[in-house]
């Protein structure tokens, strides 16, 4: 019998284990289905290049997260970087965020955005992302950036997605800021990700291994959950082993987790998985024998003529990500059903930077089956009650994919802290009750 079983040794699972141990609790086991820990917070080494599973950047706005980093990886091992991000549209670059950096765009685009903002509709309570954009930014910004970009990112009808995910991820603006951004030099200090940190060497893997090295309990890899019998509190693994538990902390994608539940007569978890939607991302990484392709960290591509919604350069995060005088480029292409063609993506990259075949040193294709959660209406209406019913059965689903949300690395760590504190508080109360009953 194990008191707490943690499923998934990604950032949330490892953070949960870390906080449990920091509070002196060791009656837990953590299981990971892969041979390597980290989940999507991993790096791959190939031909002298280091490629992450897309850009994993460390944004800090919370003191608890800041302390966590200081205690695990240490800020001495991190680069401090000021964001250089761009948007490529209308055959030119503009700075991010689009809504406050119109400078340099064609005059008709600038005029359309400003006019649309002034004439935007007064929508009292926008129910969809489309309505939210029209209310806060107007038709011009919607047409030139928000709608094509988010459609490309989510691959879903934006009139069927809520705006509850936007929060700090989409900076709002006002007329004065828009006009100033059209007339003045760009401002790169707006938005939650204006400053970020990144490991000086080894890729984002370094954060994962720094956390793991702090743990006393062993992380059990190659343990894929096959079934969870919630009537008997038993987790069955694909290789035949089982573990009995009091509580489960789930950090794997919630839809996959629900499929594995063997329901009680009073529950209906397993059939709910098909309501939870997420897109997939094909992450193509390219090592290029040219040192100065671009001076930015990453760039957004809202136009449909480019298959990728974002392109970035990890050697600008840390020089050891690529050999001397080369570039480490990554692209991200989202899809729901039909997987993009790698050859077409590479061709677009080559054309964009005028590269020839001899300059391509290596290509690494990474696939993320569940990337961005779709905030459809079912999620908005039923997710909270679904998670609550799981908790009633001593199952706590946490993190970006366990909670089925759009969140940052910081939130993943803080989710681990939150659930560790919550469960240990319960454990203490239960212990007090047992003492009194004696």
Rosetta blueprint (number, residue, H / E / L):
1 X L
2 X E
3 X E
4 X E
5 X E
6 X E
7 X E
8 X L
9 X L
10 X E
11 X H
12 X H
13 X H
14 X H
15 X H
16 X H
17 X H
18 X H
19 X H
20 X H
21 X H
22 X H
23 X L
24 X L
25 X L
26 X L
27 X L
28 X E
29 X E
30 X E
31 X E
32 X L
33 X L
34 X L
35 X L
36 X L
37 X L
38 X E
39 X L
40 X L
41 X L
42 X L
43 X E
44 X E
45 X E
46 X E
47 X L
48 X L
49 X E
50 X E
51 X E
52 X E
53 X L
54 X L
55 X L
56 X L
57 X L
58 X E
59 X L
60 X L
61 X L
62 X L
63 X H
64 X H
65 X H
66 X H
67 X H
68 X H
69 X H
70 X H
71 X H
72 X L
73 X L
74 X L
75 X H
76 X H
77 X H
78 X E
79 X E
80 X E
81 X E
82 X E
83 X L
84 X L
85 X E
86 X E
87 X E
88 X E
89 X E
90 X L
91 X L
92 X E
93 X E
94 X E
95 X E
96 X L
97 X L
98 X H
99 X H
100 X H
101 X L
102 X L
103 X L
104 X L
105 X L
106 X L
107 X H
108 X H
109 X H
110 X H
111 X H
112 X H
113 X H
114 X H
115 X H
116 X H
117 X H
118 X H
119 X L
120 X L
121 X L
122 X L
123 X L
124 X L
125 X L
126 X L
127 X L
128 X L
129 X H
130 X H
131 X H
132 X H
133 X H
134 X H
135 X H
136 X H
137 X L
138 X H
139 X H
140 X H
141 X H
142 X H
143 X H
144 X H
145 X H
146 X H
147 X H
148 X H
149 X H
150 X H
151 X H
152 X H
153 X H
154 X H
155 X L
156 X L
157 X L
158 X H
159 X H
160 X H
161 X E
162 X L
163 X L
164 X L
165 X L
166 X L
167 X H
168 X H
169 X H
170 X L
171 X L
172 X L
173 X L
174 X L
175 X H
176 X H
177 X H
178 X H
179 X H
180 X H
181 X H
182 X H
183 X H
184 X L
185 X L
186 X L
187 X L
188 X L
189 X L
190 X L
191 X L
192 X L
193 X L
194 X L
195 X E
196 X E
197 X E
198 X E
199 X E
200 X L
201 X L
202 X L
203 X L
204 X L
205 X H
206 X H
207 X H
208 X H
209 X H
210 X H
211 X H
212 X H
213 X H
214 X H
215 X L
216 X L
217 X L
218 X L
219 X E
220 X E
221 X L
222 X L
223 X L
224 X L
225 X E
226 X E
227 X E
228 X E
229 X E
230 X L
231 X L
232 X L
233 X L
234 X E
235 X E
236 X E
237 X E
238 X L
239 X L
240 X L
241 X L
242 X E
243 X E
244 X E
245 X E
246 X E
247 X E
248 X E
249 X E
250 X E
251 X L
252 X L
253 X L
254 X H
255 X H
256 X H
257 X H
258 X H
259 X H
260 X L
261 X E
262 X E
263 X L
264 X L
265 X L
266 X L
267 X L
268 X L
269 X L
270 X H
271 X H
272 X H
273 X H
274 X H
275 X H
276 X L
277 X L
278 X E
279 X L
280 X E
281 X E
282 X E
283 X E
284 X E
285 X E
286 X E
287 X E
288 X E
289 X L
290 X L
291 X L
292 X L
293 X L
294 X L
295 X L
296 X L
297 X L
298 X E
299 X E
300 X E
301 X L
302 X L
303 X L
304 X L
305 X L
306 X L
307 X L
308 X L
309 X L
310 X E
311 X E
312 X E
313 X E
314 X H
315 X H
316 X H
317 X L
318 X L
319 X H
320 X H
321 X H
322 X L
323 X L
324 X L
325 X L
326 X L
327 X E
328 X E
329 X E
330 X E
331 X E
332 X E
333 X E
334 X E
335 X E
336 X L
337 X L
338 X L
339 X L
340 X L
341 X L
342 X H
343 X H
344 X H
345 X H
346 X H
347 X H
348 X H
349 X H
350 X H
351 X H
352 X H
353 X H
354 X L
355 X L
356 X L
357 X H
358 X H
359 X H
360 X E
361 X E
362 X E
363 X E
364 X E
365 X E
366 X E
367 X E
368 X E
369 X L
370 X L
371 X L
372 X L
373 X E
374 X L
375 X L
376 X E
377 X H
378 X H
379 X H
380 X H
381 X H
382 X H
383 X H
384 X H
385 X H
386 X H
387 X H
388 X H
389 X H
390 X H
391 X H
392 X H
393 X L
394 X L
395 X E
396 X E
397 X E
398 X L
399 X H
400 X H
401 X H
402 X H
403 X L
404 X L
405 X L
406 X L
407 X L
408 X L
409 X H
410 X H
411 X H
412 X H
413 X H
414 X H
415 X H
416 X H
417 X H
418 X H
419 X H
420 X H
421 X H
422 X H
423 X H
424 X H
425 X H
426 X H
427 X H
428 X H
429 X H
430 X H
431 X H
432 X H
433 X H
434 X H
435 X H
436 X H
437 X H
438 X L
